[in-house]
Amino acid sequence: MRKSHPIRRVVLATAATVSGVVLLLSLKPASDPAAVSAAGTAPQATAGQQAPQGGAQAAGAAGGTVTGDATQTQYGTVQVRLTVAGGKITKAEAVQAPKGGLSDQKTAMAVPKLNQEAVTAQSAQIDAVSGATYTSTGYKKSLQSALDKVKASAGSSAGSAGGSPPGSSAGSAGRSSGGSSSSGAAQARTVTGQVAQTQYGPVQVRITVSAGKITKAEAVQAPKGGLSDQKTAMAVPKLNQEAVAAGSAHIDAVSGATYTSTGYRQSLQSALDQAGG
């Protein structure tokens, strides 16, 4: 028994060693560092791809400021920037205007008036400032180009948002209700302004408004008799045309018919107030 005891211990020790090696080999795949690293990096890559997408959407939603083309005049460059909200001009400013010498004085005098008129008229049909004709002309040209850009941008936005050409929904609605012509007629409104009393007789204006714009203007009352007939025949057609072009009551008086022009504008403004414009 004493001679066999050391052999037994060797056998037991060898068996224990083999068992330990087998256990180590079986545990190695579960603790592979490469597998742990791959599992940890995948979610981070996904999060990184999503973040820029949200930033692009936020940047695309910003806007409201449009700068017109630079217009060259005899005394320098004029360029107008508009701030638009809800389809209306809320602010107008000249980012470029003639400078140096007498131009500084004319610019300081003219530009604030032009800015105010642009917001009031909501169009480029504004009066030139006396003594600053070139600056006024350049201002109106740049203003018109800015308005054209606003219109183009609004049209493209409406088309992409609707997913179909503008007017297709209205056409479908018209067909379902018995015809598109009745739908178009319902959009036009005829409004008559209040009578404006002048030194030579009453003036009263009637306008037709469609889609928020004046499509027709006419004087249903105007001074009559003697020289007034000639002045009315000369002035009223011009005033009607200017009202449609300007889309507002900020129109020029016709030379030689100041009283009629003043009464016309007063009645026109009251009609616009009734129409919501």
Secondary structure as UniProt FT lines:
FT   TURN            2..4
FT   HELIX           5..27
FT   HELIX           29..31
FT   HELIX           33..61
FT   STRAND          65..67
FT   STRAND          71..73
FT   TURN            74..75
FT   STRAND          76..85
FT   TURN            86..87
FT   STRAND          88..96
FT   HELIX           102..121
FT   TURN            130..131
FT   HELIX           133..162
FT   TURN            166..167
FT   HELIX           168..176
FT   TURN            177..178
FT   HELIX           180..187
FT   STRAND          188..192
FT   STRAND          196..198
FT   TURN            199..200
FT   STRAND          201..210
FT   TURN            211..212
FT   STRAND          213..221
FT   HELIX           227..246
FT   TURN            255..256
FT   HELIX           258..275
//
